[in-house]
Amino acid sequence: MKPAEIFNSISPDKLKQNPFQLIGNDWFLITVGNREHYNTMTAGWGSFCVLWNKAALTTFIRPSRYTFEFAEVNLFFTLCFFGEEHRKTLSYCGTYSGRHVDKVTECNLSPVEIPDE
């Protein structure tokens, strides 16, 4: 299956969800790396904004987090938002380090590589 068949591109101005709810209460996964070597972590902080006439999202990764190592050497990352039914997965990915466990296997996630444009 191609990424375009799995993901939908949504313009930020078409979002129906409250960004404060999505980021602060619902949480999300930040994933960085490539198909062979990556990590994902749960986050609950960031901001949506307009910067130089472009929609932008800012999120932060502490240098102590395993995901930070991937962010230092990769130009792109993904943010994935989930419904409440995935709260256990989000909790697990925010509690355990990818240095020590395979979060994708433990949570039955299916990573998809998005080709560079």
Secondary structure, 3 states (H helix, E strand, C coil): CCHHHHCCCCCHHHCCCCHHHHHHHHCEEEEEECCCCEEEEEECCCEEEEECCEEEEECCCCCCCHHHHHHHHCCCEEEECCCHHHHHHHHHHHHCCCCCCCHHHHCCCCCCCCCCC
